[in-house]
């Protein structure tokens, strides 16, 4: 941040903007855009040595997502082919806390698949083939958490727990990962100071206990960021590197969102609301980035619209 000196002077801090992208008007909460790169206002408050330029990022989609103040793992997840993004939208498409419907959005066509009658709470995790996605379920009537798996082929959602109770509280659960297309590893609470790791076989329905541990060692509900060992600038917040580590997403202290290009030593601001960022996710090919604030999701084509 630049220091301000001088007597009798008042300095106006503002955000000058170059608008990076002007796209066609949007309809509803699903928004496909066409791009005309323009300028966005942004003052450089990071003192990171990157030159501010007008970028070509294009806002492809904007959607409403659920709000949460709990650690519930990844609320956004890209498929490996970078074509589809999984997110959680309010049941009423307007607003909602803690749970909603799973939506699989095709970023190229705008087409969606959506769950019904099952309350998705977070920790979205694609299977190795990309034909299934696992997630945490909240059972409101029981106030218990469970684990679900959605099949993109037939649109069915499978609840892996007949009885979701695993402790005397809310039976919190998290997804550790897929061991194979048929076997999902899950962390489940087993008491005040206990977490149990189990495997669910989706074909046989058999649940196998692997081990028990302490809650402090469980990372299944942490939001995953790409951190390739690059030390971020101390003024960057929410730093998240692209898969090839050539670009980095970050926010500054005024919540302006930036994309830094570490090969060109430049950066540009993203045209979105300046509210705290809850999560960002790069697509596998590094061409798209999804950014979630408290209740809105922005999906950008980093190099413009296709």
Secondary structure, 3 states (H helix, E strand, C coil): CCCCCCCCCCCCCCCCEECCEEECCCCCCCCCCCEEECCEECCCCCCCCCEECCCCCEEEEEEECCECCCCCCCCCEECCCCCEEEEEECCCCCCCECCEEEEEEECCCCCEEECCCCCEEEEEEECCCCCEEEEEEEECCCCEEEEEEEECCCCCEEECCCCCCCCCCCCCEEEEEECCCCEEEEEEEEECCEEEEEEEECCCCCEEEEEEECHHHCCCCCCCCCCCCCCCCCCCEEEEECCCCCEEEEECCCCCEEEEECCCCEEEECCCCCCCCCEEEECCCCCEEEEECCCEEEEEECCCCC
